[in-house]
Amino acid sequence: MDKDRKAALDSLRLYTLTELEPVLGVSHQTLVRYVKAGKLKAIKVEGKWRVSHENLKAYVNGETSTDTQ
């Protein structure tokens, strides 16, 4: 797979909060608070919060996400 295609697929990847708990080292409830406070941008899909790869990178880097979701 070429580099541009992989980057495009990564940007479409959505993570659940449960998947992010061990990655970020915080509890599920803390992640929900981050989402509700706007610290971590997420969308609800089928009743569960999902975080895009782009928004996860922005959070980890301390940036404001460009994603409007």
CORHUDA-V193664 format. One record per residue. RES is the residue in one small letter. SS is DSSP state (H for helix, E for strand, L for the rest). NEAR is the number of other C-alpha atoms within 8 Angstrom. Layout:
[[RES:SS:NEAR] [RES:SS:NEAR]]
This chain:
[[m:L:4] [d:L:5] [k:H:6] [d:H:6] [r:H:8] [k:H:9] [a:H:8] [a:H:8] [l:H:8] [d:H:8] [s:H:9] [l:H:8] [r:L:8] [l:E:8] [y:E:10] [t:E:10] [l:H:12] [t:H:7] [e:H:8] [l:H:10] [e:H:12] [p:H:8] [v:H:6] [l:H:6] [g:L:7] [v:L:8] [s:L:7] [h:H:9] [q:H:6] [t:H:8] [l:H:12] [v:H:9] [r:H:8] [y:H:10] [v:H:11] [k:H:7] [a:H:7] [g:L:7] [k:L:8] [l:L:12] [k:L:11] [a:L:11] [i:E:8] [k:E:8] [v:E:7] [e:L:4] [g:L:5] [k:E:7] [w:E:10] [r:E:12] [v:E:14] [s:E:12] [h:H:12] [e:H:9] [n:H:14] [l:H:10] [k:H:8] [a:H:11] [y:H:12] [v:H:7] [n:L:6] [g:L:6] [e:L:7] [t:L:6] [s:L:10] [t:L:5] [d:L:7] [t:L:4] [q:L:5]]
